Amino acid sequence: MLITANVPPPIAPCVIAFVIAAASTDIQCRRIPNVLVGAGLLGALFVQCWLKGIGAGAIAWMTGAVAGLALFLPFYLVRGMAAGDVKLLAMVGAWIGASLVFYAALATCVIGGIWMLARTARRHQLRRVWANLRIIAHPALRGAGAASIESVGSVPYGVAIAAGTVGVLLTATV
């Protein structure tokens, strides 16, 4: 699939720098600092307004940020993802826009999903994953006396977000 989008020259290097910084701190500290996300959001607002004018830039910035936030917020609400990951995708959306952030989120989910399946298979936890999915799919199973959802671990998802975002930026035509 070829993604056609107009990514102005200053955007791709800036986004790549921010997501690599977020991925490295997520690997080391298992968190994505708010100051990094905040700096990325402010930088994106400045660049969007510089490229498109104040009104159109602010709208593009807000649309992309809200799209990124909306794409991963449901995962956060069911405790499948940390808040830093959601905020990071919102920051990515502020830079690259609503349409490209959709593709970045899709690529991120594929990369993160394969990573988690490989990790759980290596740790012989696939049976627990399927049990958890069954409980999520059938809310009645969460009633009294039913099995509860047990975590099979986590991964620093900032790495998957970085990989998905960089992949989309490298495949988008300029």
C-alpha positions in Angstrom: 0.0 0.0 0.0 1.4 3.4 -1.0 0.3 6.2 1.3 0.0 9.5 -0.6 0.4 12.5 1.5 2.1 15.8 1.4 4.6 15.8 4.3 6.5 19.1 4.2 10.3 18.8 4.7 10.6 20.0 8.4 7.9 17.7 9.7 9.3 14.2 9.1 12.7 14.8 10.7 11.1 16.5 13.7 8.6 13.7 14.3 11.2 11.0 13.9 13.4 12.8 16.5 10.5 13.0 18.9 9.3 9.4 18.6 12.9 8.1 18.8 13.4 10.1 22.0 10.1 8.8 23.4 10.9 5.2 22.5 14.3 5.4 24.1 12.9 6.8 27.4 10.1 4.2 27.3 12.7 1.4 27.0 14.9 2.8 29.8 12.3 4.1 32.2 9.0 2.5 31.1 7.4 5.9 30.7 7.1 8.7 28.2 7.8 12.1 29.9 5.1 14.7 29.7 7.7 17.3 29.0 8.7 15.5 25.8 5.1 15.2 24.6 4.5 18.8 25.6 7.5 20.1 23.7 6.4 18.0 20.7 2.9 19.5 20.8 4.2 23.0 21.1 6.7 22.4 18.3 4.0 21.0 16.1 1.7 24.0 16.7 4.5 26.4 15.8 5.4 24.5 12.6 1.8 24.0 11.5 1.1 27.7 11.9 4.3 28.6 10.2 3.5 26.3 7.2 -0.2 26.9 6.8 -0.9 30.2 8.5 -2.2 30.7 12.0 -5.8 29.8 11.5 -5.3 26.8 9.2 -2.3 25.7 11.1 -4.1 25.7 14.4 -7.0 23.7 12.9 -4.6 21.2 11.3 -2.7 20.8 14.6 -5.9 20.4 16.7 -7.5 17.9 14.2 -4.4 15.8 14.1 -3.9 15.8 17.9 -7.6 14.9 18.5 -7.5 12.1 15.9 -4.3 10.6 17.5 -5.9 10.9 21.0 -9.2 9.3 19.8 -7.5 6.4 18.1 -5.7 5.1 21.3 -8.0 6.4 24.1 -10.2 3.3 24.0 -7.2 1.1 24.6 -6.3 3.2 27.6 -9.8 3.1 29.0 -9.8 -0.7 29.0 -6.3 -0.6 30.6 -4.6 -2.0 27.5 -2.3 0.9 27.1 -0.6 3.6 29.2 -1.5 7.3 29.1 1.9 8.2 27.8 1.3 6.1 24.7 -2.0 7.8 24.0 -0.5 11.3 24.5 2.5 10.3 22.2 0.1 9.4 19.4 -1.8 12.7 19.9 1.5 14.5 19.5 2.3 12.5 16.4 -1.1 13.4 15.0 -0.5 17.1 15.7 2.6 16.9 13.5 1.4 14.6 10.6 -2.3 15.2 10.5 -5.4 13.2 11.0 -5.2 11.0 7.9 -1.5 10.0 8.4 -1.9 9.4 12.1 -4.6 6.8 11.3 -2.0 4.9 9.2 0.6 5.4 11.9 -1.8 4.0 14.5 -2.6 1.0 12.2 1.0 0.3 11.6 1.7 0.6 15.4 -1.0 -1.9 16.2 0.3 -4.4 13.7 3.9 -4.0 15.0 2.8 -4.0 18.7 0.5 -6.9 18.2 3.1 -9.1 16.5 5.6 -8.1 19.2 3.2 -9.0 22.1 2.2 -12.3 20.4 5.8 -13.3 19.9 6.6 -12.3 23.5 3.7 -14.2 25.0 4.4 -17.3 22.9 8.0 -17.2 24.0 6.9 -17.1 27.6 4.2 -19.8 27.0 1.4 -17.5 27.9 -0.8 -17.7 24.8 -3.5 -19.7 26.7 -3.8 -16.8 29.2 -4.1 -14.3 26.3 -7.0 -16.3 24.8 -8.7 -16.6 28.2 -8.4 -12.8 28.6 -9.8 -12.1 25.2 -12.8 -14.4 25.9 -13.5 -12.5 29.1 -13.3 -9.2 27.3 -15.5 -10.4 24.4 -18.2 -11.8 26.8 -18.8 -9.4 29.6 -21.1 -11.9 31.4 -18.0 -14.0 32.1 -16.8 -11.2 34.5 -19.7 -11.9 36.9 -19.4 -13.2 40.4 -17.1 -16.2 40.7 -15.8 -15.8 37.1 -12.1 -15.7 36.2 -10.5 -12.3 36.1 -8.2 -10.9 33.5 -4.6 -11.5 34.4 -1.9 -9.5 32.7 0.6 -11.3 30.5 3.0 -8.5 30.8 3.6 -5.3 28.9 6.0 -3.9 26.4 7.3 -0.4 26.0 4.7 0.6 23.4 6.5 3.8 22.6 8.8 1.6 20.6 5.9 0.3 18.5 4.6 3.8 18.1 8.0 5.0 16.9 8.3 2.1 14.4 4.8 2.6 13.1 5.2 6.3 12.7 8.7 6.1 11.1 7.4 3.4 8.7 4.5 5.5 7.6 6.6 8.6 7.1 9.1 6.7 5.1 6.4 5.2 2.8 4.4 8.4 2.4 5.2 10.2 -0.9 6.3 13.7 -0.6 
